[in-house]
Amino acid sequence: MAGDGSHLIIFDCDGVLVDSEMISFSVLHRMLADVGADVPLKRAYHDFLGKSLASVTKLVAEEFCVQITDKHLQDMRLELYARFEKELRPMPGLRNVLASLEADRCVASSSQPERIRLSLTTTGLIDFFEPHIFSATMVDHGKPAPDLFFHAANAMGRRPEDCLVIEDSPAGVTAAKAAGMKVFAFVGGAHAGPCRLREQMHDLKPDTIFDDMSKLPALIAAWS
């Protein structure tokens, strides 16, 4: 992957590279209902977006006093992966954007490595990133803690101030700001409306809010 030797673009995966969040929330919401956790969908969007499955299940188990077993999680993953293989699409215009970027890039996602690679392979994006794929499973604390972004920057040989994060979740924006990185908030996924993302992002004050991936190269050029 040829780069410009200085800047690093760190992409979140779900809701940024792939339009996955509506599928994911549908499967997660059904699993939670099955274990007796009646979490309103609006609240799930607000509280769970951008967080790892481990964090979500821990929060739910503590609040609702339900037991989420390994089998529940495995069944959920199998359903989710099957739906991804049939329904998952890259964000519109993203392929051309990635092909045009000169800066080095990587993925830093709250999802497990196998899910990230499945998502990118299914949508034909894997060659733009492999092997520079980082998961919250690689650090002690997931988003909104900055650990994952520090880990990605260190692995790629970059200082935090030379990194730009592309995120779609409040947890991710918070993590990027805590890491001392520039952050662009993307609000163009199918989940942006139900999650009221634009309103949430305004409160967090990222460096830029945008909803069209075709605008990303110009935004990056202005930053760099």
N, C-alpha and C positions, 0 to 999 in steps of 0.2 A: 504494500500500500504506500504509494508515494505521497509525501506531504511537504509542507513548506518549512518543516524543521522547527517551528516555534509553537504555533497555536494548535490546540486540540479541541475538537468538537465532541462532546459527550452526549450521546442520545439515550434517552429513556426508550424502552421498547413499546410496551402496551400503551396505546393511545397516542403515540408519537410516530413510530415507524409502522405499526400495524393497527388497524381499526378494530381492536379486540375487546374494548371494555364493555360494550353492551352484551356481547356473548358471555364474557366472564361473569358479569354481575347476574345474569340470568341463571347460570349454573350455580354460582355461589348462593344466591338467594334461595334456590330450591333446596340445596343441601342444608342450609341453616333451618329452613322450615321443617325438614325431615327430622332434625334432632331436637325440635321444639323451641328454637330461637326465632321468634316472630319479629324480625327486624324490618321495620318499614323500609321500602326500597329507597325512598328519598334520604333517609338517614344513612343507609348503607353507602349510597353514593358519597355522602358528605364525610363519613367517618373512615371508610375503608379504601378510598381511591388512592392508588400509588403505594400502598403498604403491602408488605409480604403476607403470604397466606398464613405463615406462622404467627405473625402479629395479629392478624384479623381473628384467627381461631382462638388465640389466647384472650383477646378482649371479649369475644362473645362468650367463651366458657366462663370467664370470671363474672360477667354481668348477669348472664341468664342461668348460671349454675347448670349447664348442660355438658355432657361428655361428648366431645368430638373425637372419635376414634381414628386410628390409622386407616381402617377400612373405609370410613366415611370420606376421608381425604383422598384415598386411592380411587374410590368409585367416582368422586367428583372430577379428579384429574382425567380419568379415562373418558368420561362424558365430554369434558372440556376439549381434550385433544381431538376427539372424534369430530366435534363441531368445528374446531379450527381447520381441520383438514378439508372440510366441506365448505365452510363459510368465510374463512379469514381472508382479508384483502389488505394490501399495503395502502398507506395513505395516498390519496390521489396526488399524482405529480411527483411523488417522492423519488421514484427510480431515476428520473432525469436529474433531479437535484443532487442525488448522491453521486451520479456519474460526473457531475460538473464540479464537485467540491475538490479543492486542492489541499486543504488542511487535513491533517491526520484526524481520524475519527475512531470512536469505540462505542460500545453499548454498556450502560450501567443500569440494571433493572432490578426491581424487587422480586421478580420471578425466579424460579429455579432455572439452572442452566439448561436442562433438557427442554423446558417450555420455551425459553428464549430461542434456542436453536430450532425447535419445531416451528415456531412462529416465523422466523426469518427464512427457513428453508421452504416452508409452504408458500410464502409470498414472493420467493425468488430474490430475497435481499441478502442472503447469507454471505455471498462472496464479497459484499461491500464491507464486511466487518470481521469475519473469521480471520485470526483466532482471538481478536481483541473484544471479548465478550465477558463482562463482569456481572456477577450476581450478588444479591444481598446475602446469600448463603456463605459468601467468602469473608464476611466481616461480622463483628460481634453485634453491631446495632444497625438495623435498617433505617431507611428514610422514615421520619424526618431528620434523623441524625446524619451528620456529614460523612460518616465512615466510608460508605461505598464510593463516594466521589473522590475522597482522598486516596483510597485504594486504587481506583482506576487511573488517576493522575500519576501516582507513584509508579504503577506498572508500565505506564506509557512514557515515563521519563519527563514529565511536565510539572511545572510549578502550578499551584492552584490559580494564581492570577493570570496564567496563560491559557486557562480553560474556559470554554463556553458550554453550558449545559442547555439542552433542549428538553423541556419537561411539560407534562400536561396535568400534573397533580399538585395540589397545595403542599403535600408532604415532600414531593420532589423539589419544588421551588424553595421551600424552607431549608431543605438539606443543602442545596446548591449555594444559597446565600450564606449559610453557616460555614460552608467550606471556603468562602471568600472568592467564589467563582461568579462570572457573569452568567445570567440565566435568562433565556427567552421562554416565555410561556406560550405553548401551542394550545389553541382552543378550537381546533377545526375538526376534531373527531366526532363521531356520531353521539358520544356521550356528553358532549359539551353543554347541550341544552338541558337535559335532565339533571346534570350535576351543577348547573348554574356556574360553570367554570369561569366565565369572563368576570362575573361579579366577585368571585372568590379571589381571582388573580389580582384584580385591582387593589384589593385590601393588602395583598402581600408585596405589591410594588416590585415586580420583576423588572429587568432592564427593558424588555419589550414584550408586548402581547400581540400575537398574530394568529390568523386562522386559515392561512393559505400557504401550503408548503412551497409553492412556486416562488414566493417572496423571500424564502430563506437565504438564497445566495446573496441577494442585495443587502439583506440585514447583516449577514456575516461580514460582507465586504466593508460595511460601514463601521462595524465593531473592530475589525482587524486593521 
